[in-house]
Amino acid sequence: MSTEDVTLTAGDAEVTVQPGNGCRIGSLRIDGVELLRQGERYGSFPMVPWCGRTENGRFRDGATVHQMPLNSPPHAIHGFARDARWRTARTSKTEAVFTYDLAAPWPYPGRVTQIVELTEEALTLRLGIETYGESFPAQAGWHPWFNRSLDGGGEPVRIDFTPAWQEERGDDHLPTGRRVDPRPGPWDDCFGMPDGVDVTLTWPGRLAVHVTSREQWVVVYDEQEAAVCVEPQTGPPNGLNTAPRLVTPIEPLETSTTWTWTRL
């Protein structure tokens, strides 16, 4: 199975997936215009088997406490999948399927699958986590870096959404457990959208991208000059401890997000 880059095309839309670099979306071009920040760490990567920061790298499963490597001290951040080499299982002109086997230091064997589907108007990303044995807690989501300005110029992007709440963020960058009224940005914050994630990115006069997901949580990060992040995920940061989803032998964790674009 290959780990070479895979390019999908549909009309004037083109997406490149990099299975050898964390199965990230390395490029998304609409009418030849790049939407994602370029660079080895950027694009859009899957967050698996957890999203955001896990407090002190520790999470509990029943009576057992597991310690993950502190890749963002004092916490563990964004899971292992973004640093792994995935395998390409199947490709066509507009769809590709990729897999990654969970391995140590993650304590549970399992498989992650990402499906990438492109049409002329939308990109849909799907993640699934299966267990090869016992049940385990997990999270899944995506971390896209959208360029603040397109082609390096023009008006910067505007972020529009109407969350029901904001997870109060403590000095340790983790949710405190309190839900507060949404506050103005800049943000590195998690928001609740109980009817599903629904965020619109607008580059005035150019393009609007509608980010949706059936999940209830989205992290918005716009503290950097070059890019903004809108991250649908199955639970809040530190969710392995506070709101885990359980992967069982009969019920995998499955989630998806769709980005739909409109030319302005």
WOTA-V399137 format. One record per pair of residues at least 12 apart in sequence whose ideal C-beta (glycine too) atoms are under 10 Angstrom apart, sorted by the first residue. I is the first residue (numbers start at 0). J is the second residue. Records with the same first field share a line. If there is no record, write none. Layout:
# WOTA-V399137
I = J + J
This chain:
# WOTA-V399137
0 = 18 + 85 + 86 + 87 + 88 + 89 + 97 + 98
1 = 18 + 19 + 86 + 87 + 88 + 90
2 = 17 + 18 + 19 + 20 + 22 + 84 + 85 + 86 + 87 + 97
3 = 17 + 18 + 19 + 87
4 = 16 + 17 + 18 + 19 + 20 + 25 + 26 + 87
5 = 17 + 18 + 22 + 25 + 87 + 90 + 95 + 96 + 97 + 115
6 = 25 + 26 + 28 + 90 + 92 + 95 + 117
7 = 90 + 91 + 92 + 93 + 94 + 95 + 115 + 116 + 117 + 118 + 122
8 = 28 + 92 + 93 + 117 + 119
9 = 92 + 93 + 94 + 116 + 117 + 118 + 119 + 120 + 121 + 122
10 = 29 + 30 + 93 + 117 + 118 + 119 + 120
11 = 28 + 29 + 30 + 31 + 32 + 119 + 262
12 = 27 + 28 + 29 + 30 + 34 + 93 + 117 + 118 + 119 + 120 + 121 + 122 + 260
13 = 26 + 27 + 28 + 29 + 30 + 31 + 33 + 117
14 = 26 + 27 + 28 + 29 + 34 + 35 + 43 + 93 + 95 + 115 + 116 + 117 + 122 + 124 + 258
15 = 27 + 28 + 35 + 42 + 115
16 = 42 + 43 + 85 + 87 + 90 + 95 + 97 + 113 + 115 + 117 + 124
17 = 39 + 42 + 44 + 84 + 85 + 97
18 = 83 + 84 + 85 + 86 + 87 + 88 + 95 + 97 + 98 + 99 + 113
19 = 83 + 84 + 85 + 86 + 87
20 = 39 + 40 + 42 + 44 + 81 + 82 + 83 + 84 + 85
21 = 39 + 40 + 42 + 44 + 45 + 46 + 47 + 77 + 78 + 79 + 80 + 81 + 82 + 83 + 84 + 85 + 99
22 = 43 + 44 + 45 + 47 + 80 + 81 + 83 + 84 + 85 + 86 + 87 + 95 + 97 + 98 + 99 + 111 + 112 + 113 + 115 + 124 + 126
23 = 35 + 39 + 40 + 41 + 42 + 43 + 44 + 45 + 80 + 81 + 85 + 113 + 141 + 142 + 143 + 144
24 = 41 + 42 + 43 + 44 + 45 + 113 + 115 + 122 + 124 + 141 + 143 + 144 + 258
25 = 37 + 38 + 39 + 41 + 42 + 43 + 44
26 = 42 + 43
27 = 42 + 43 + 117 + 122 + 143 + 145 + 146 + 208 + 258 + 260
29 = 119 + 120 + 122 + 149 + 205 + 206 + 208 + 260 + 262
30 = 205 + 206 + 260 + 262
31 = 150
32 = 146 + 149 + 150 + 202 + 205 + 206
33 = 146 + 149 + 150 + 151
34 = 122 + 143 + 144 + 145 + 146 + 149 + 156 + 200 + 202 + 206 + 208 + 258 + 260
35 = 143 + 144 + 145 + 146 + 226
36 = 143 + 144 + 145 + 146 + 147 + 223 + 225 + 226 + 227 + 228
37 = 144 + 146 + 225 + 226
38 = 144 + 225 + 226
40 = 81 + 144
41 = 142 + 143 + 144 + 145 + 146 + 225 + 226 + 228
42 = 81 + 142 + 143 + 144
43 = 122 + 124 + 141 + 142 + 143 + 144 + 145 + 228 + 229 + 230 + 256 + 258
44 = 77 + 78 + 80 + 81 + 82 + 140 + 141 + 142 + 143 + 144
45 = 77 + 78 + 80 + 81 + 83 + 85 + 97 + 99 + 111 + 113 + 124 + 126 + 139 + 140 + 141 + 142 + 254
46 = 76 + 77 + 78 + 79 + 80 + 81 + 126 + 138 + 139 + 140 + 141 + 142 + 218 + 230 + 231 + 232 + 233
47 = 77 + 78 + 79 + 80 + 81 + 83 + 99 + 101 + 105 + 109 + 111 + 113 + 126 + 127 + 128 + 137 + 138 + 139 + 140 + 141 + 233 + 252 + 254
48 = 67 + 78 + 79 + 80 + 101 + 105 + 107 + 109 + 111 + 128 + 135 + 136 + 137 + 138 + 139 + 239 + 243 + 244 + 246 + 252
49 = 67 + 75 + 76 + 77 + 78 + 79 + 80 + 105 + 136 + 137 + 138 + 139 + 140 + 232 + 233 + 234 + 236 + 237 + 238 + 239 + 240 + 243
50 = 76 + 77 + 78 + 137 + 138 + 139 + 140 + 141 + 142 + 189 + 214 + 216 + 218 + 230 + 231 + 232 + 233 + 234 + 235 + 236 + 237 + 238 + 239
51 = 71 + 74 + 75 + 76 + 77 + 78 + 138 + 140 + 142 + 172 + 173 + 174 + 187 + 189 + 216 + 218 + 220 + 230 + 232 + 234 + 235 + 236 + 237 + 238 + 239
52 = 71 + 73 + 74 + 75 + 76 + 77 + 171 + 172 + 173 + 174 + 236 + 237 + 238
53 = 65 + 67 + 69 + 71 + 74 + 75 + 76 + 77 + 78 + 138 + 173 + 236 + 237 + 238 + 239 + 240
54 = 73 + 74 + 75 + 171 + 172 + 173 + 174 + 236 + 237 + 239 + 240 + 241
55 = 67 + 69 + 72 + 73 + 74 + 75 + 171 + 173 + 237 + 240
56 = 68 + 69 + 70 + 71 + 72 + 73 + 74 + 75 + 76 + 104
57 = 69 + 74 + 75 + 239 + 240
58 = 75 + 106 + 135 + 136 + 137 + 237 + 238 + 239 + 240 + 241 + 243
59 = 136 + 239 + 240 + 243
60 = 106 + 107 + 133 + 134 + 135 + 136 + 239 + 243 + 245
61 = 136
63 = 106
65 = 104 + 105 + 106 + 107 + 135 + 136 + 239
66 = 104 + 106
67 = 79 + 104 + 105 + 106 + 239
68 = 104
70 = 82
71 = 172
73 = 171 + 172
74 = 171 + 172 + 173 + 236 + 237
75 = 104 + 239
76 = 142 + 172 + 236
77 = 140 + 142 + 230 + 236
78 = 101 + 105 + 111 + 137 + 138 + 139 + 140 + 142 + 239
79 = 99 + 101 + 102 + 103 + 104 + 105 + 111
80 = 99 + 101 + 105 + 111 + 113 + 126 + 128 + 139
81 = 142
83 = 99 + 100 + 101 + 102 + 111
84 = 99
85 = 97 + 98 + 99 + 100 + 111 + 112 + 113
86 = 98 + 99 + 100
88 = 112 + 113 + 114
89 = 114
90 = 115
91 = 116
92 = 117
93 = 115 + 116 + 117 + 118 + 119
94 = 114 + 115 + 116 + 117 + 118 + 123
95 = 113 + 114 + 115 + 116 + 117
96 = 112 + 113 + 114 + 115 + 116 + 125
97 = 111 + 112 + 113 + 114 + 115
98 = 110 + 111 + 112 + 113 + 127 + 129
99 = 111 + 112 + 113 + 128
100 = 131
101 = 128 + 129 + 130 + 131 + 135 + 137 + 246
105 = 135 + 137
106 = 133 + 135
107 = 128 + 130 + 131 + 132 + 133 + 134 + 135 + 136 + 137 + 246
108 = 129 + 130 + 131 + 132 + 133 + 135
109 = 128 + 129 + 130 + 131 + 132 + 133 + 135 + 137 + 246 + 251 + 252
110 = 127 + 128 + 129 + 130 + 131 + 251
111 = 126 + 127 + 128 + 129 + 137 + 139 + 251 + 252
112 = 125 + 126 + 127 + 128 + 129 + 251 + 253
113 = 125 + 126 + 127 + 139 + 141
114 = 126 + 127 + 255
116 = 255 + 257
118 = 257 + 259
119 = 260
120 = 257 + 258 + 259 + 260 + 261 + 262
121 = 208 + 209 + 211 + 257 + 258 + 259 + 260
122 = 143 + 208 + 256 + 257 + 258 + 259 + 260
123 = 211 + 255 + 256 + 257 + 258 + 259
124 = 140 + 141 + 143 + 212 + 231 + 254 + 255 + 256 + 257 + 258
125 = 139 + 253 + 254 + 255 + 256 + 257
126 = 139 + 140 + 141 + 233 + 251 + 252 + 253 + 254 + 255 + 256
127 = 139 + 246 + 251 + 252 + 253 + 254 + 255
128 = 233 + 244 + 246 + 251 + 252 + 253 + 254
129 = 246 + 247 + 248 + 250 + 251 + 252 + 253
130 = 245 + 246 + 247 + 248 + 249 + 250 + 251 + 252
131 = 248
132 = 248
133 = 246 + 247 + 248
134 = 245 + 246 + 247 + 248 + 249 + 250
135 = 239 + 243 + 244 + 245 + 246 + 247 + 252
136 = 234 + 238 + 239 + 240 + 242 + 243 + 244 + 245 + 246 + 252
137 = 233 + 234 + 238 + 239 + 243 + 244 + 245 + 246 + 251 + 252
138 = 214 + 216 + 232 + 233 + 234 + 235 + 236 + 237 + 238 + 239 + 242 + 243 + 244 + 252 + 254
139 = 214 + 231 + 232 + 233 + 234 + 244 + 246 + 252 + 253 + 254 + 255
140 = 196 + 212 + 214 + 216 + 217 + 218 + 230 + 231 + 232 + 233 + 234 + 238 + 254 + 256
141 = 210 + 212 + 228 + 229 + 230 + 231 + 232 + 254 + 255 + 256 + 258
142 = 218 + 220 + 228 + 229 + 230 + 231 + 232
143 = 200 + 208 + 210 + 226 + 227 + 228 + 229 + 230 + 231 + 256 + 258
144 = 220 + 223 + 225 + 226 + 227 + 228 + 229 + 230
145 = 158 + 200 + 202 + 208 + 210 + 221 + 226 + 227 + 228 + 229 + 258
146 = 200 + 202 + 225 + 226 + 227
147 = 200 + 202 + 221 + 223 + 224 + 225 + 226 + 227
148 = 202 + 205 + 224 + 225 + 226
149 = 202 + 204 + 205 + 206
150 = 202 + 205
151 = 225
153 = 202 + 203 + 204 + 205 + 206
154 = 201 + 202 + 203 + 204 + 205
155 = 202 + 203 + 221 + 224 + 227
156 = 199 + 200 + 201 + 202 + 203 + 205 + 206 + 207 + 208 + 221 + 226 + 227 + 229
157 = 199 + 200 + 201 + 202 + 203 + 207 + 227
158 = 184 + 186 + 198 + 199 + 200 + 201 + 210 + 219 + 221 + 227 + 228 + 229
159 = 197 + 198 + 199 + 200 + 201 + 207 + 209
160 = 181 + 190 + 192 + 196 + 197 + 198 + 199 + 200 + 210 + 217 + 219 + 229
161 = 181 + 190 + 192 + 194 + 197 + 198
162 = 180 + 181 + 188 + 189 + 190 + 191 + 192 + 193 + 196 + 197 + 198 + 215 + 216 + 217 + 219
163 = 178 + 180 + 181 + 190 + 191 + 192 + 193 + 194 + 215
164 = 177 + 178 + 179 + 180 + 181 + 189 + 190 + 191 + 192 + 193
165 = 177 + 178 + 179 + 180 + 181 + 182 + 186 + 188 + 189 + 190 + 191 + 219
166 = 178 + 179 + 188 + 189 + 190 + 191 + 216 + 218 + 235 + 236 + 237 + 241
167 = 179 + 182 + 188 + 189
168 = 182 + 186 + 187 + 188 + 189 + 236
171 = 237
172 = 187 + 188 + 236 + 237
173 = 189 + 235 + 236 + 237 + 240 + 241
174 = 188 + 189 + 216 + 235 + 236 + 237 + 238 + 241 + 242
176 = 235 + 237 + 241
178 = 190 + 191 + 235
184 = 219 + 220 + 221 + 222 + 227
185 = 219 + 220 + 221 + 222 + 223 + 227
186 = 218 + 219 + 220 + 221 + 222 + 227 + 228
187 = 218 + 219 + 220 + 221 + 222 + 223 + 228 + 236
188 = 217 + 218 + 219 + 220 + 221 + 236
189 = 216 + 217 + 218 + 219 + 220 + 230 + 232 + 234 + 235 + 236 + 237 + 238
190 = 215 + 216 + 217 + 218 + 219 + 235
191 = 215 + 216 + 217 + 235
192 = 211 + 212 + 214 + 215 + 216 + 217 + 231
193 = 215 + 216
194 = 213 + 215
195 = 211 + 212 + 213 + 214 + 215 + 217 + 231
196 = 210 + 211 + 212 + 213 + 214 + 215 + 216 + 217 + 229 + 230 + 231 + 232 + 256 + 257
197 = 209 + 210 + 211 + 212 + 217 + 231
198 = 210 + 211 + 212 + 217 + 219 + 229 + 230 + 231 + 258
199 = 211 + 229 + 259 + 261
200 = 227 + 229 + 258 + 260
201 = 261 + 263
202 = 263
203 = 263
204 = 262 + 263
205 = 262 + 263
206 = 260 + 261 + 262 + 263
207 = 259 + 260 + 261 + 262 + 263
208 = 229 + 258 + 259 + 260 + 261
209 = 257 + 258 + 259 + 260 + 261
210 = 229 + 230 + 231 + 256 + 257 + 258 + 259
211 = 231 + 255 + 256 + 257 + 258 + 259
212 = 229 + 230 + 231 + 232 + 233 + 254 + 255 + 256 + 257 + 258
213 = 231 + 233 + 254 + 255 + 256 + 257
214 = 231 + 232 + 233 + 234 + 244 + 254 + 255 + 256
215 = 231 + 232 + 233 + 234 + 235 + 242
216 = 230 + 231 + 232 + 233 + 234 + 235 + 236 + 238 + 242
217 = 229 + 230 + 231 + 232 + 235 + 256
218 = 230 + 231 + 232 + 235 + 236
229 = 256 + 258
230 = 256
231 = 254 + 255 + 256 + 257 + 258
232 = 254 + 256
233 = 252 + 253 + 254
